[in-house]
Amino acid sequence: MTIYETELLVNDNILKLWYNLEKHFDKYQKNKERFPIFQFPYQNSDTPLLAKGSAEPLEGASLFAQYFHGRDGLSEITRRHPDLSPPPGWSTQYLRPTERSATEVTLDIICSHPPRTVTYVALGPLTNLARVLREDEEQRFGERIGRVIIMGGALDAPGNVTPAAECTVFQPFINMQRIIHEVLASANLPLERVFILPLDLTGSHILPFAEYKERVDTSFENTQRSSRPEEKTPLVHFTSAVLEMTREIMLGFGIDGMELHDPVAMWCAIANPQILEHDYNGNSGDDLKPKWNKRKRAFQVERYGEYTRGMLVVDRRMDESNYQPNENRQQVHTLHSMVANASVEMTSAQEILSGAIQGVNIITETPGSEELTRMIFQRIFGV
């Protein structure tokens, strides 16, 4: 079982997606085999729930990357392709919208499934997760959640909304430090169950638009030669309508492809189902499948810097890669202080890490960008 946290406009955009998938399946029934959630009737408990998340961050103003995603979050298809929006009052048997809050729904799902069998995937600025943990006075989340997978941040790579910060961490006051260091810690959630996929990793996973055009939509171009529904299936028309504006923007960055940030996080959740603390093979609860690798990093989140707000400031003093095997860290720290001609009182390892987020799993490697694009083409488009 997986719970997804996304941004504000995703609620309406999910309805657009479901609407166009239903149109597609009306014409191509066999394609449902690639989409298991569309094989269940409305009454089935496995039918996905759609709950509205928080409209505003806990504090501060919202931040939306409209320059990239458009005002509707889907490349302005609401305006450019009105045929892709469901009519008023439209509903589907494949989705269960609810008026209950995302907080209520999340806790109900976690409590109604066996412990450690639910994964929480956060693709937005973490507001909904913060609210869940704040309102969970009985600490059910920390006791029962399997894994928390977070897409966001930049450790050793440049940011994408400022030179130092990634968009979801740049949100004022809604950042990884507050969520992980303050909220998750207070909910008794072991950090071994938290996995972060930063830009360092996700930015290297790219779906080439030339390959999309060759394999999926030979008429795909850009907004000047916009997608026409009569030329293709409803599914391909929807994806091409969204991607044509994305292609124009990415070409401005010198890349004819789409960076797969959120898909990499979803791939991580799908490929690495959570397991109990120690399964019958002796594997620990934070193990990953082959070709997936992780590394523990300690960092702070800069919250008020004039130029660096949202930057993940890594404490490299405690980074294993900065030392030779069996090297005396105390001597290294002292040497660095002497070279800098600084009078620094050496501290213990615990004091060095005071205030920093300690030992968070950072995903550093996947089976690769080509493997992800292969899976996307096969599972979504059947090619």
N, C-alpha and C positions, 0 to 999 in steps of 0.2 A: 504494500500500500504506500502511495506517495502523495504528499501534500505539496502543492506549488504555491509560493508567494510571488506575486508579480506586481507590476505597477498599476496605477489608478485606472487608466483607460483600458486595461486588458479585459475588464468585464464585458464591455461592449464589443471589443474585438473578438473575444471568444465566441460570442453569439454570431458575429459575421462569419467566422471560420466554420462553426457548426452548420450554419445556414447553407453555405456553399458546399460543404461536404455532403449534406443531405441531398442537395440537388445532384451532386455527382453520383451518389449511390442509387438515386432513382433511375439513372441511365446505365450505370455500371455496377450491378449488384455483386458481381464476383469480386470487385475491388474491396469489399468489406473484409475479406480475409486478411488483408494487410493492416486493418484497423480493428483490433479485438473489441475496443469499447463500443463500437457501433454494431456489435452482434448481440447486445443485450436489450431486452425490452425495458420500457420505462420503469416497470415495477421491480426490476431486479436491483438488489442492494448494491451491485457493482456499478450501476450507472453513475457517472461522475456528478458530483455536486458542484454548483457554482455559487459561491458566497462572496458578497462584496466586502472588500478589505477597507482599510482606513483611507478616508479621503484626503487627509492631511498628515504630515509628519507629527511626531509628538511635540516638537518645538521647531520654530523657524519656518522658513518658506519652502514650498515645493520647488523642485528643479526638474524641468523637462527638456530633453534634447530634441526640441522641435526642428532644429536645423537639419537633423538627420532622419528622424522618424516621422516628421510632419505633426500637425496639430492633433490628428486622430491617433497617432502612434502606429499607423499602418500606411505610411507613405501617401497620405491624403487620398486614399481610395474612396473615402466617404464622399468627397467632392468630385474626384475624377472618374469614379466608377460607381455611380449610385445603384447600379444593378447588383452590386455585391453586398448591399445592406439589406437585412431582412425587413419585411413590411411591418408596420405597427401591429402589435399583438401576436406576432409570430412565436411559436413554441415548437419544441422538438421532443420526441420520446427518448432521444439519446442524451439528454442533459437535464439535470434537476436543479433549476435555480431555486434559491432559498433567500428569505428575508432575514434569516438569522445571521448574526455577525460572524466574520471569519474566525474570531477568537472562540466563539462557542462551537463552531463546526470543527475546528482543529482539535480542541480538547475532547469533543465527543468521539471523533475518529480514533484518536490515540487511546482513549479508554475502552472503546468497543472492539479493539483488535488486541491480539496477544502482545505482551511486552516485547519491545525491541523489533517489531515487525513493520514499523512505519518509518518512512524517510521523509524529512521536511526539506524541500528544495527552495531556497530563497534566490530569486532573480532580480528583485527590486531593492529599495533602500532599507529593508529590514523592519519597517514600521509594524507590520502585522505580527512578526515574531516578537518584537518588543512588547506589544500589547498582550500577547498570549502569556508571556512569562511574567509580566506584571500582575495579571489578573489570576494567575494560577497559584493561589495561596497554598494549596495542598501539595505543590511541587510534583504534580502528576506528569508534566511534560518531561522533566529531567529523569524521572524514574522509568518512564515507559518508551520514550522515543528511541528509535534505532540509530539514526544518523541525522545530522544537520549538514546539508551541503549548501555552501554559499558561493555564488558567483560574484566576484568583485575585488577591488583593490589592485594595487600595483606595488610590488616589492622592489624588484631590480629593473623594472621597465618604466618608461615614461607613462604619464597619465594620459587620459583621452579627453578630459574636459578642461584640465589645466596641465601645465608641464609636469606637475607632480602628482595629480590626483585622478583616480578613476571615478566615473560619474556617481555610482551608487554610494561610495564612501564620502564623496564631496558634500552630500546633503548635510546641512547644518544640524548638528547635534544627533543626527541619526547615522551613526557610524559603527564600525566594527569594535572600536574600543568600548563603547557604551554597551553594545549588545553582548559581546563575548566577555569582556572583563567584569562588567557590572551585573548584567542581567543573567547571562547563562551561569555565571559562577554562583549567584545567589539561588539559582534553581537547582543546584547540585547536579548539573549536567557535566559529566566528565568530558574534558576537551578532546579525549581520544575519539569521541564520537562526532567531532566537528571537523569538517573538511572545507578548505577554502580553495577556489580556483581563480587565481588572479589573472590580470592581463598578460603577465609574463608567459602564461601557458595558453590561454584562450586565443590571444591575438595571433598565434602561429597556425591556427586552424582556419582554413579559408576554402570556401566553395567557389571554384572558378566559374565566372559567368559564361565563358566560352564553352565549358563542358555542359553547363545547364542548357545552353542553346542547342548544342549538338545532340544531347541525349533526351531532353524533355520538350523544348519548345523552339522549333527552328525559326519561328517568326519573332522571337524575343529580341527587343532592342532597348528602347528607353521611352520617356514620356512623350517625346516628339513623334514616336511611332507606337502609340499606346496599344495595349492588348485588346483584341477584339474577341468577344465571347463566341461568335459563330465559327471561329477558326480552330477552337480547341476544346478540351473537356472543361467542365466547371472547376475542377481542382487545379488544373494548369492555368486557367484564366485567372484564378484567385492569386496563385503564387507569382505569376508573371506580373500582374498588376501591382503587387507589393514590391517586387524586386526591381522594376524598371527605374523607379526614383532612387532606390538604393544604389543601383549601378552608376547612375550619374554622379552621385556624391562620392562614391568610392573611386571613380576615375579621377575626380579632383584631387584625391590623395595619392594618385599614381598606382592604384590597384584595381584590376578588373575582376574583382571577386568580393564575396561577402564574408566578413569575419564572423566566426561561429561561436560567439561568446556564450550565449544561453544554451545552444545545443550541446556544447561540451559539458556543461554542468548537468544537463539532463542525461547525457550519455553516461556520465560518471555514476549517476544514481541507478540507471538501468543495468549497467554492466557490473556494478558492485553492490548487490543486495546485502543488506545488513544481516549479521549473524549474532548469535548470543555471545556472551563474554568469552566463552571458550566452547567451541563446538566439539563434536565427538572425535574430530581429527586433531584437536589441540590447537586450532587456529584461534588467534585472539580477535576480539571484536573490531579492531581497526585494520585488519588485513585487507589487502586489495587483490584483485585478480591479476594474473600475469600481464606484463607490459604496462600496468599502471603503477606509478611510483609516487611516493610522498616524502616530504622532509619537514621536520619540525622547525619552526621559526618563531623567534620572540620579537615582538614589535610594539610600538606605540602608534596611535593615530594622532597626527597633528590637527588640532581642532580650531586654533585661532590664528594661525600664521597668515601674514599679509599675502604671501605668495605661495605658501605650502599647505594651506588648509586641506585636509583630506589625505595628505601624504602618509603612507605607512613607513614609519621610521624604524628600520630594523636595528635591533641591538646586536651588532656584529661581534661584540666581545664574547658573546655566548654562542656564536655560530660555529658549529663543528668544522665547516669547510675552511675556516680561517686559521686552523692550527694543523701542524704536523702531528702524526700519530705519537702519543705519549709526550707531547710537548707540554712544558710547564706554563700554564696560562698566566700565573701570577708574574712570572718573569717577563712574559711577552707584554703584559699590561704595563709593567714597570719600565721596560725598555721604550715603549711607545711614549710614555709620559716624559722620560728623560730626553728623547729626541725632540719632543715638542717644547722642551724647557718649561714644563708646567709642574707646579707643585700640587700633586694629586695624592690624596690619601687613599691607598688601595683598600678596597672593600671586599667583602665575601661575595661568593657567587649569588647568594640569596639577595644581598643588598643591591648588586648590580642589576638584577632582574626586577627589583622593586618597582611596581607600577606598570611594568611591561606585560603584554599578553604572553604567557609562557606556553611553550610547547604546543602550538597549534599546528595541525596537519595541513601542510600546503601541498596540493597536488602538483607534481613537477613533470610528470610524463604520462602520456596516454599511448594507445596503440598507434596513434598518428593521424594526421589530417586526412590522408588518403583513405584510411579505413573508415573514418567518420563520414566523409562524402559518399563513399561506396554504400554505406548503410542508409544514408538519407535517400539516395536515388532509388535504392531497392525497396525500402520500407514505405516510402511515401508515394513514389511514382511507379514502382514495379519495373524499373529498367536497370 
